[in-house]
């Protein structure tokens, strides 16, 4: 295989990955607890960018329930954002399995 051709392909893939990462920073994945009382939003780079808690679920007598609801919702948002990012990167790398 021609080394110059390989280098050009690598540069094109690198540029494509940079563009994909920029798009992912703009994309959002939102998850919510049943009933929408807790909502978490993550961006495509895996950062939690928003967390909303309905005041009606804030019960000083049952903080553990709220903690569990928040934790599960945040985990779901981050997992969704991670899946979205992996899908986007597979498009760029052609499924070659390169890490982000």
N, C-alpha and C positions, 0 to 999 in steps of 0.2 A: 504494500500500500504506500502511496506517495505521502511523505511526511508533511509536505506543504498542504496537501488536501486535508490531512488529519488535523493540522493546526488550524486551518480555516473552519473546519467543523467544530472544533473545540471553542474557538472564539465566538462562533455563531451561537453555540449552546450557552456560553457564558452570558452573552448579551440577552438571549432569550430568558435566562434565569433571572437576570437583573430586572428585566421588564415584568416578569411574573411576580417577583417579590414586591415590586412597586404596586402592582395591581392588588396583591394580597393585603397590603397595608391598608388599602381602601375598602376592601370587602369586610363585611361583618357577618357573624353568625350569632343568632339570638336563641337562647334557651329559656324556658320558663317552667316553674313548678306547676303542678296541677292547679288549675284555677287562676293561674297568672299572678299569684300573690308575690312571687319572687321572680325577677327577670335578670338574666346575666347576658352580656354581649361581649364577644371576643372578636378581635380582628384576625385577619389571615396570617399574621405573624405570631399569633399565640398570646397576645396581650389581652388581659381583661380590660375592657374600655368603659364598661358601664355596669352598674349593679343597682337595681331598683327593688325596694321592699315596701309592700303595701303596709301602712301603719296598723291595719287590722290584725296582722299576724304577729305583732310585737306584744308578747305576753310575758311580763316579768316573772310569772310563775312557771313558765315553760320555755325557757331560753334554749334548752336542748332541741326542741322541735324546730325552732327557727334556725339554729345552727345547722342541723341536718338538712333542712330544706335549702338553705343557702349553699352549703357545700355541694350537694348533689346537682343543683342548678349550674353552679360555676363549673363543675367537672364536665357536665354535659356541653356547655358552651365551648369550653376549651377543646374537648374531644371533637366537636363538630368543626371548629376552626382548624384543628390539626388535619382532619380528614379532607377539608376543603383545600388546604395548602398542599397536601400530598397529591391530590388529584391534579391540581394546577401544575405542580412540578413534573408529574408523570407526562403531561402534555409536552413540556419543554424537553425533557430528557429522552422521550420516546420509550419510557419504561425501563431504562437501563439500570435503575436502582441506585443512582447517585444520591448521597445524602444532601439535604438542604444545607 
